[in-house]
């Protein structure tokens, strides 16, 4: 990794360390004059105790995690709906071509039937007896027989074409039903996302400025603690992989987005969700990958954490609901959650499920 990226990572780590410092303890209360009875301890009204803020932090983490799960479901339903819409359009084109072919076959069959009708009437033996040129008649009879065979083939082709059209229509109907199901799934996921984010925002809105600042410190402290534990395992000493050429392009794209806001369902260029950032980074590197973090985890080749290199994707949480890009030196770039921007943080700041390599 270049000196520019290393300095950026170092700055991020220094900031995390600084934010780990806790605020000073509160002021003690005392009775102004001696009294025979103990003065009641005032009930805190403006500043919850540290453990209450810690509970709020955990509650916010849970709400935003549920929003991330719903976002993955929304993105998956949207991708499937796009695919099904394209398949319906393709089937419609095939049906139109098939109908044109069937109309042409019907015209040809009609012409053959009319020709047969005009040549009919007398029995074949009588037509031979009355003919001035028996050889010419026999030649004509042979052509008629060929025509009858051709007509049978024409009718068989008509039947096959009609059966194909019926199957295409059934396929289109099935795709349409899937499309409608995914539209409903998308709408349900969208409601769930908004519900979880609204609950988180409501919870945060009840905090005063100092409490919000303290909460932010607790969040940074938790991330720093997790990162420190991850690094103390010695894992960074084992990681020495170098980025591939495509990996370098993906890392550059992702880090160029630093500072842009998180937005669920977004794939840029102005905002991103977590998998929107990673999928677009690899698309910019010339290598398409699945859209969602869960599909990235399911479809892309897995590698050991000790073998990861810049450009690899780290999947987080047991349900693969978050993804980030490893950029080297124990750091990742990712789009964290609503209310945050694309940023660099420690790779071990969240529970790691595993690592995948888009260009394996």
Secondary structure, 3 states (H helix, E strand, C coil): CCHHHHHHHHHHHHHHHHHCCCCCCCCCCCCCCCCCCCCCCCCCCCCCCHHHHHHHHHHHHHHHHHHHHHHHHHHHHHHHHHHHHHHHHHHHHHHHHHHHHHHHHHHHHHHHHHHHHHHCCCCHHHHHHHCCCHHHHHHHHHHHHHHHHHHHHHHHHHHHHHHHHHHHHHHHHHHHHHHHHHHHHHHHHHHHHHHHHHHHHHHHHCCCHHHHHHHHHHHHHHHHHHHHHHHHCCHHHHCCECCCHHHHHHHHHHHHCCCCEECCCCECCCEECHHHHHHHHHHHCCCCCCCCHHHHHHHCEEECHHHCECCCEEEECCCCCEEEEEEECCEEEEECCCCCEEEEEECCCCCEEEEEECCC
